[in-house]
Amino acid sequence: MTRVIAIYPGSFDPPTNGHLDLIERGSKIFDELVVAILRNAEKAPLFSVTERATMLEALTGQYNNVRVDTFDGLTVDYAAKVGASSLLRGIRALTDYEYELQMALMNRKLRPELETVFMMPAEKYSYLSSRLVREVAQLGGSVKGLVPELVERNLKGKLDPAYKLGDFTDGNGEKVVARKSKARKKS
Ligand code: PNS
């Protein structure tokens, strides 16, 4: 029997409980689900791609058919590269529909054999978005219950004025070694 591989592409800056809800649902219906973080989506993301991947790996560790990867370029090309026949996206409310439909139809035009599958996260997450989470956290509001604790902790670390490189923790609460940029060599 053919194994159905799906990709779940997105920015995940940061991952929210809505994303995790969808990953759980997706893990139940696909043989393999690849959570694919788009690189270079935004010029100034809050979390680096490595930080987002580290968090998503920790948060999806309990599913043995889910893995995390990063990609750039066209989503349809990435899907072909990993042998995915499905593309998973979440639809929260009617407002998502127009954009998602446009994207799904464009992806279908580019690669007809890739099927977009829409799933709805639990309705308690229907108003939740990474953009709003970033905004609320940046303005000092609580994002408890909207993002996993690991993300909440790292948001606090990131937005604390005393934040230093290396304050980012992984799923085990271990500090991730500072990703200091290499000192430029004098030419
Ligand atoms: O989490 P997001 O930001 O809503 O995810 C959007 C994403 C990454 C799925 C979309 O921007 C995308 O697929 N970008 C890759 C470039 C691409 O394939 N563009 C054409 C899509 S129709």
Residues whose N, C-alpha, C, O or C-beta is under 5 A from the ligand:
A	BS01	PNS	P9 G10 S11 F12 L38 G73 L74 T75 V76 M103 M106 N107
